[in-house]
Amino acid sequence: MKQLEVQIMGQSYLLACPEGGDGRLLDAVEKVDTAMCRIRDAGKVKARDRIAVLAALNLAFDVSDRAAPVFTSSLAAPQAPASASATVLADGETDPRLGQLLQRLDRALGDDGRLL
């Protein structure tokens, strides 16, 4: 695992990157930076954390246009179906990384921050 220093909205971040993943990580950084700068430049939101949340939601919404993720309700008993770790894409393929990312986001946000 190596580290790359990147800039997002003018701030430096040192990110861990798997060997051979430089291109994908830099592409992701560019998408996040572009999304966050677009929101900041619109002038309605000033707080960096709010800009980051809005950018994340916009990017997730874009991904959901290409995929049909499997969600569990935070109101239901905390049980994850076997398919919750994978996401079915429009072409029928599965992408376990997206499902895993959604689970990590849910764990990081906790019950108070769940959107779905």
Phi and psi in degrees as GROMACS dihedral restraints (atoms count N, CA, C in turn):
[ dihedral_restraints ]
;  ai    aj    ak    al  type     phi  dphi    fc
    3     4     5     6     1  -116.6    20    10
    4     5     6     7     1   175.3    20    10
    6     7     8     9     1  -121.0    20    10
    7     8     9    10     1   141.9    20    10
    9    10    11    12     1  -122.5    20    10
   10    11    12    13     1   138.3    20    10
   12    13    14    15     1   -95.2    20    10
   13    14    15    16     1   126.9    20    10
   15    16    17    18     1  -129.3    20    10
   16    17    18    19     1   165.7    20    10
   18    19    20    21     1  -117.9    20    10
   19    20    21    22     1   128.5    20    10
   21    22    23    24     1  -129.0    20    10
   22    23    24    25     1   120.8    20    10
   24    25    26    27     1    50.5    20    10
   25    26    27    28     1    41.8    20    10
   27    28    29    30     1    78.8    20    10
   28    29    30    31     1     0.9    20    10
   30    31    32    33     1  -108.3    20    10
   31    32    33    34     1   137.4    20    10
   33    34    35    36     1   -82.3    20    10
   34    35    36    37     1   140.5    20    10
   36    37    38    39     1  -133.8    20    10
   37    38    39    40     1   137.9    20    10
   39    40    41    42     1  -102.3    20    10
   40    41    42    43     1   112.2    20    10
   42    43    44    45     1  -113.4    20    10
   43    44    45    46     1   139.8    20    10
   45    46    47    48     1   -75.0    20    10
   46    47    48    49     1   141.1    20    10
   48    49    50    51     1  -142.0    20    10
   49    50    51    52     1   129.1    20    10
   51    52    53    54     1   -67.5    20    10
   52    53    54    55     1   152.1    20    10
   54    55    56    57     1   -55.0    20    10
   55    56    57    58     1   132.5    20    10
   57    58    59    60     1    82.8    20    10
   58    59    60    61     1     0.0    20    10
   60    61    62    63     1  -100.3    20    10
   61    62    63    64     1     8.8    20    10
   63    64    65    66     1   -55.2    20    10
   64    65    66    67     1   -49.3    20    10
   66    67    68    69     1   -60.5    20    10
   67    68    69    70     1   -45.3    20    10
   69    70    71    72     1   -65.0    20    10
   70    71    72    73     1   -41.5    20    10
   72    73    74    75     1   -65.7    20    10
   73    74    75    76     1   -44.7    20    10
   75    76    77    78     1   -64.5    20    10
   76    77    78    79     1   -34.8    20    10
   78    79    80    81     1   -64.5    20    10
   79    80    81    82     1   -43.5    20    10
   81    82    83    84     1   -64.2    20    10
   82    83    84    85     1   -42.0    20    10
   84    85    86    87     1   -60.7    20    10
   85    86    87    88     1   -43.1    20    10
   87    88    89    90     1   -62.0    20    10
   88    89    90    91     1   -42.1    20    10
   90    91    92    93     1   -64.7    20    10
   91    92    93    94     1   -43.2    20    10
   93    94    95    96     1   -66.1    20    10
   94    95    96    97     1   -45.6    20    10
   96    97    98    99     1   -60.5    20    10
   97    98    99   100     1   -45.5    20    10
   99   100   101   102     1   -61.6    20    10
  100   101   102   103     1   -45.6    20    10
  102   103   104   105     1   -63.4    20    10
  103   104   105   106     1   -43.8    20    10
  105   106   107   108     1   -68.9    20    10
  106   107   108   109     1   -41.4    20    10
  108   109   110   111     1   -64.9    20    10
  109   110   111   112     1   -37.3    20    10
  111   112   113   114     1   -62.4    20    10
  112   113   114   115     1   -42.5    20    10
  114   115   116   117     1   -67.7    20    10
  115   116   117   118     1   -45.8    20    10
  117   118   119   120     1   -59.9    20    10
  118   119   120   121     1   -44.1    20    10
  120   121   122   123     1   -69.8    20    10
  121   122   123   124     1   -21.5    20    10
  123   124   125   126     1   -67.0    20    10
  124   125   126   127     1   -21.6    20    10
  126   127   128   129     1    84.6    20    10
  127   128   129   130     1    -2.1    20    10
  129   130   131   132     1   -90.3    20    10
  130   131   132   133     1   -23.6    20    10
  132   133   134   135     1  -122.1    20    10
  133   134   135   136     1   129.4    20    10
  135   136   137   138     1  -110.1    20    10
  136   137   138   139     1   -33.3    20    10
  138   139   140   141     1   -71.1    20    10
  139   140   141   142     1   128.4    20    10
  141   142   143   144     1   -58.3    20    10
  142   143   144   145     1   -39.4    20    10
  144   145   146   147     1   -67.4    20    10
  145   146   147   148     1   -38.0    20    10
  147   148   149   150     1   -68.3    20    10
  148   149   150   151     1   -39.0    20    10
  150   151   152   153     1   -61.2    20    10
  151   152   153   154     1   -42.4    20    10
  153   154   155   156     1   -63.6    20    10
  154   155   156   157     1   -42.4    20    10
  156   157   158   159     1   -64.3    20    10
  157   158   159   160     1   -45.0    20    10
  159   160   161   162     1   -63.7    20    10
  160   161   162   163     1   -40.7    20    10
  162   163   164   165     1   -64.1    20    10
  163   164   165   166     1   -42.7    20    10
  165   166   167   168     1   -61.5    20    10
  166   167   168   169     1   -42.6    20    10
  168   169   170   171     1   -64.1    20    10
  169   170   171   172     1   -42.6    20    10
  171   172   173   174     1   -62.2    20    10
  172   173   174   175     1   -43.8    20    10
  174   175   176   177     1   -66.6    20    10
  175   176   177   178     1   -40.4    20    10
  177   178   179   180     1   -64.3    20    10
  178   179   180   181     1   -38.4    20    10
  180   181   182   183     1   -63.4    20    10
  181   182   183   184     1   -41.6    20    10
  183   184   185   186     1   -60.9    20    10
  184   185   186   187     1   -41.5    20    10
  186   187   188   189     1   -65.0    20    10
  187   188   189   190     1   -39.0    20    10
  189   190   191   192     1   -66.7    20    10
  190   191   192   193     1   -21.1    20    10
  192   193   194   195     1   -66.1    20    10
  193   194   195   196     1   -27.8    20    10
  195   196   197   198     1   -99.3    20    10
  196   197   198   199     1   -10.0    20    10
  198   199   200   201     1  -138.0    20    10
  199   200   201   202     1   158.1    20    10
  201   202   203   204     1  -115.4    20    10
  202   203   204   205     1    84.6    20    10
  204   205   206   207     1   -67.9    20    10
  205   206   207   208     1   154.9    20    10
  207   208   209   210     1   -96.9    20    10
  208   209   210   211     1   115.5    20    10
  210   211   212   213     1  -109.8    20    10
  211   212   213   214     1   153.5    20    10
  213   214   215   216     1  -117.2    20    10
  214   215   216   217     1   144.2    20    10
  216   217   218   219     1   -75.0    20    10
  217   218   219   220     1   137.0    20    10
  219   220   221   222     1   -74.2    20    10
  220   221   222   223     1   -10.5    20    10
  222   223   224   225     1   -84.6    20    10
  223   224   225   226     1   -23.1    20    10
  225   226   227   228     1   -79.5    20    10
  226   227   228   229     1   169.5    20    10
  228   229   230   231     1   -59.0    20    10
  229   230   231   232     1   142.6    20    10
  231   232   233   234     1   -70.2    20    10
  232   233   234   235     1    77.6    20    10
  234   235   236   237     1  -126.7    20    10
  235   236   237   238     1   134.1    20    10
  237   238   239   240     1  -106.8    20    10
  238   239   240   241     1   123.8    20    10
  240   241   242   243     1   -64.3    20    10
  241   242   243   244     1   158.7    20    10
  243   244   245   246     1   -56.3    20    10
  244   245   246   247     1   -31.1    20    10
  246   247   248   249     1   -82.6    20    10
  247   248   249   250     1    -1.1    20    10
  249   250   251   252     1   -68.5    20    10
  250   251   252   253     1   -19.3    20    10
  252   253   254   255     1   -85.4    20    10
  253   254   255   256     1    -2.5    20    10
  255   256   257   258     1  -129.9    20    10
  256   257   258   259     1   157.5    20    10
  258   259   260   261     1  -123.5    20    10
  259   260   261   262     1   134.1    20    10
  261   262   263   264     1   -88.2    20    10
  262   263   264   265     1   121.9    20    10
  264   265   266   267     1   -84.2    20    10
  265   266   267   268     1   167.9    20    10
  267   268   269   270     1   -58.5    20    10
  268   269   270   271     1   -31.0    20    10
  270   271   272   273     1   -87.3    20    10
  271   272   273   274     1     8.4    20    10
  273   274   275   276     1    91.5    20    10
  274   275   276   277     1   -11.7    20    10
  276   277   278   279     1   -74.2    20    10
  277   278   279   280     1   160.6    20    10
  279   280   281   282     1  -112.7    20    10
  280   281   282   283     1   147.3    20    10
  282   283   284   285     1  -126.3    20    10
  283   284   285   286     1    95.3    20    10
  285   286   287   288     1   -63.7    20    10
  286   287   288   289     1   -22.8    20    10
  288   289   290   291     1   -64.9    20    10
  289   290   291   292     1   -38.4    20    10
  291   292   293   294     1   -67.7    20    10
  292   293   294   295     1   -43.6    20    10
  294   295   296   297     1   -62.0    20    10
  295   296   297   298     1   -40.4    20    10
  297   298   299   300     1   -66.1    20    10
  298   299   300   301     1   -38.5    20    10
  300   301   302   303     1   -63.6    20    10
  301   302   303   304     1   -43.7    20    10
  303   304   305   306     1   -61.9    20    10
  304   305   306   307     1   -40.0    20    10
  306   307   308   309     1   -65.4    20    10
  307   308   309   310     1   -41.5    20    10
  309   310   311   312     1   -64.1    20    10
  310   311   312   313     1   -39.6    20    10
  312   313   314   315     1   -63.9    20    10
  313   314   315   316     1   -43.4    20    10
  315   316   317   318     1   -60.5    20    10
  316   317   318   319     1   -42.9    20    10
  318   319   320   321     1   -65.7    20    10
  319   320   321   322     1   -40.6    20    10
  321   322   323   324     1   -68.3    20    10
  322   323   324   325     1   -38.2    20    10
  324   325   326   327     1   -76.6    20    10
  325   326   327   328     1   -27.0    20    10
  327   328   329   330     1    74.5    20    10
  328   329   330   331     1   178.8    20    10
  330   331   332   333     1   -62.8    20    10
  331   332   333   334     1   -33.6    20    10
  333   334   335   336     1   -70.3    20    10
  334   335   336   337     1   -25.4    20    10
  336   337   338   339     1  -100.8    20    10
  337   338   339   340     1     2.5    20    10
  339   340   341   342     1   -66.9    20    10
  340   341   342   343     1   133.1    20    10
  342   343   344   345     1   -89.9    20    10
  343   344   345   346     1   -27.8    20    10
